[in-house]
Amino acid sequence: MMSWFFGNKNYSPPSITGCSAINITHLESFEETYTTIQKAFDLAKGEPHNKYGHSYTGIQVDFDVVSDHKAVMGNALIAKQYVPQGTTVWEDWHYVRFSVSNPKKYYRFLENLDLKHQCLVLSLTHASYDGYYLEVTMDEGNYIQNAEHPEQINLDTTCVATRDIAAGERFYMNFTEYIGYDHEIDWFDDLKYEAFRDGKLRGGSTSPSAAISWSDRPMHQTSRTLADRINGYPAMFWPALTILAAMFALKKAAATSRQDGFNKTKLC
């Protein structure tokens, strides 16, 4: 009954476990890894998403990726050359969005990948600022760092250099301007919890739950299923809570009903 309200009738989430045992920060080839993920997305969508097929990456300057266990995803993007202010550093050719009201499209995407790539995609996925979408960047744009101090910022939210950037310098932006850190997306959080529940997420993530021990999180920090939430109340309130939850889901779905689950929007 409830699956009908949430638009997920007869489509179960993929079973993904054991991600904590996989080192998703060490990639033998960035090009091979992200090309694999891009092809899985194309297959899930049923047609190529990217007219820039000649390039697997949207990085527009000469760059390198350095390993750093404290960095986002265990790696940091650095400039190999001087980058003048006003330069576009990254194009969103491989940035995609999934409507949270239609999880089966994200499920299909994951089902086209092997376990290591599934775990990587889960760790790369984050909520949009408004909470209506899940967003995934499928290239080295993932290794742009979140600035801890305002003076570190050298990219705006369109990934244009806000000042001159020296060779060897890391790229920084303010993640809070586009990531929805406070949103709970139950079906995604449950999927990620099951995938990483036997250990810690390695290497950090652009998602709000980075490097948290998924098996040890208190209940209020985990995503609970609708049944979990309703069962926490006396049985006499269940029918009313179920109806309220369905109304909320329909309202949220209506807000994005004219948006395709694979829509892109200019971010960086």
Beta strands, then each sheet from edge to edge (+ up, - down):
strand 1: 63-67
strand 2: 75-79
strand 3: 95-99
strand 4: 126-127
strand 5: 133-137
strand 6: 145-146
strand 7: 172-173
sheet 1: 1+ 2-
sheet 2: 3+ 5- 4+
sheet 3: 6+ 7+
end
